[in-house]
């Protein structure tokens, strides 16, 4: 069962499929990414590459990349940034996994990660920092919305029971 567009994903639901351009310009699909991990796929959504908080989150994912991949997980980040900005982020921070561009935020909407946000008393529409873990069949096994950039990847590793997660 796939969640309706705009609805937040729930554990046990099938993640909506996608085809998005990566930082390399190549189009990546959910099915391709699922096939890269024997245990599953970690998909994290972040608002804007190269900003301090998003950079911290992506670098934390980079620093735990071996922990995740050794446990059999593939990893991908998705933001509404254009491919060129994502390519700069990958180059500047030596990111070993794909960053995908969701400029029209259609995938973010389908995954429930696009919506109302509040910041400094201002309400607006934007990307909600979120992470989902999918099993090899694309079924959600873990999901969190409104996560913090700092420390989130360590928390995820601990909650997945991975060694060297700290």
C-alpha positions in Angstrom: 0.0 0.0 0.0 1.5 3.3 -1.1 0.7 6.4 1.0 -1.4 9.2 -0.7 0.5 12.2 -2.0 1.3 14.6 0.8 0.7 12.1 3.6 3.5 11.1 5.9 4.9 7.6 5.4 4.1 5.1 8.0 6.0 2.0 9.0 4.8 -0.9 6.8 3.7 1.3 3.9 5.4 1.1 0.5 7.5 4.1 -0.4 6.5 6.0 -3.5 8.7 5.3 -6.4 10.8 8.1 -8.1 13.2 9.0 -10.9 15.4 11.9 -10.0 18.6 13.4 -11.4 21.7 12.9 -9.3 24.5 15.3 -8.7 26.2 13.6 -11.7 23.3 14.4 -14.0 22.4 10.7 -14.3 18.8 9.8 -13.4 18.4 7.4 -10.5 15.3 5.5 -9.6 14.1 4.1 -6.2 14.3 0.6 -7.6 18.0 1.1 -8.6 18.9 2.4 -5.2 17.0 -0.4 -3.4 19.0 -2.9 -5.4 22.3 -1.4 -4.1 21.6 -2.4 -0.5 21.2 -5.9 0.7 19.6 -4.8 4.0 17.7 -1.7 2.6 18.0 1.9 1.7 18.3 5.0 3.9 16.7 8.1 2.3 17.2 11.5 3.9 15.6 14.7 2.9 17.3 18.1 3.6 16.3 21.6 2.7 19.4 23.1 1.0 22.8 21.9 0.2 25.9 23.8 1.3 24.1 25.6 4.2 25.6 25.0 7.6 22.9 22.6 9.1 22.4 20.7 5.9 26.1 20.4 5.3 26.5 19.1 8.9 23.8 16.5 8.3 25.3 15.3 4.9 28.9 15.2 6.4 27.6 13.2 9.3 26.1 10.8 6.8 29.4 10.7 5.0 31.3 10.0 8.2 29.0 7.1 9.0 28.8 5.9 5.4 31.0 2.8 6.0 28.9 1.9 9.1 25.7 2.0 7.0 27.1 0.2 4.0 28.9 -2.4 6.1 25.5 -3.3 7.5 24.1 -3.6 4.0 22.3 -0.2 3.6 22.5 2.0 0.6 22.3 5.7 1.3 20.9 8.7 -0.7 20.1 12.4 0.1 17.3 14.3 -1.6 16.9 18.1 -1.7 15.1 20.7 -3.9 18.5 22.0 -5.0 19.5 22.0 -8.7 22.0 19.4 -9.9 24.8 21.9 -10.2 24.6 22.9 -6.5 24.5 19.2 -5.5 27.6 18.6 -7.6 29.4 21.4 -5.7 28.4 19.9 -2.4 29.6 16.4 -3.4 32.9 17.8 -4.6 33.5 20.2 -1.6 32.7 17.6 1.1 33.8 14.4 -0.7 30.4 12.8 -0.4 30.6 9.1 -1.4 26.8 8.6 -2.2 24.3 10.2 -4.5 22.6 13.5 -3.8 19.4 13.8 -5.8 17.6 16.9 -7.1 13.9 17.2 -6.5 13.5 20.8 -7.8 9.7 20.6 -8.3 9.4 18.9 -4.9 7.1 16.3 -6.3 8.9 13.4 -4.6 9.1 15.4 -1.3 5.4 15.9 -1.5 4.7 12.2 -2.2 6.9 11.2 0.7 5.3 13.7 3.1 8.4 15.8 3.5 7.1 19.0 1.9 4.8 21.1 4.0 4.3 23.9 6.4 7.3 25.0 8.4 7.8 27.6 11.1 11.0 29.5 11.6 11.5 32.6 13.8 7.8 33.1 13.9 7.4 32.9 10.1 5.2 30.2 8.5 6.0 29.0 5.0 6.0 25.9 2.8 9.3 24.1 2.5 11.2 20.8 2.9 10.8 19.2 6.3 14.1 17.5 7.3 13.2 13.8 7.4 14.6 10.3 7.1 13.1 7.0 6.1 14.7 3.5 6.1 13.3 1.1 3.5 13.6 -2.7 3.5 14.8 -4.3 0.2 11.2 -4.4 -1.1 10.8 -0.6 -0.6 8.6 -1.0 2.5 9.2 1.6 5.3 10.8 0.0 8.3 11.8 3.3 10.2 10.8 6.9 9.6 11.2 10.2 11.4 10.0 13.7 10.4 11.3 17.1 11.7 14.7 15.6 12.6 17.6 17.7 13.8 20.6 18.1 11.5 23.1 17.6 14.3 23.3 14.1 15.7 20.5 12.6 13.6 22.7 10.2 11.7 24.3 8.9 14.9 20.8 8.4 16.4 19.7 6.5 13.2 22.8 4.3 13.4 22.1 3.5 17.1 18.4 2.9 16.4 19.3 0.5 13.6 21.6 -1.3 16.1 24.8 -0.7 14.1 28.2 -1.0 15.6 30.4 2.1 15.9 27.3 4.2 15.7 28.5 6.9 18.0 
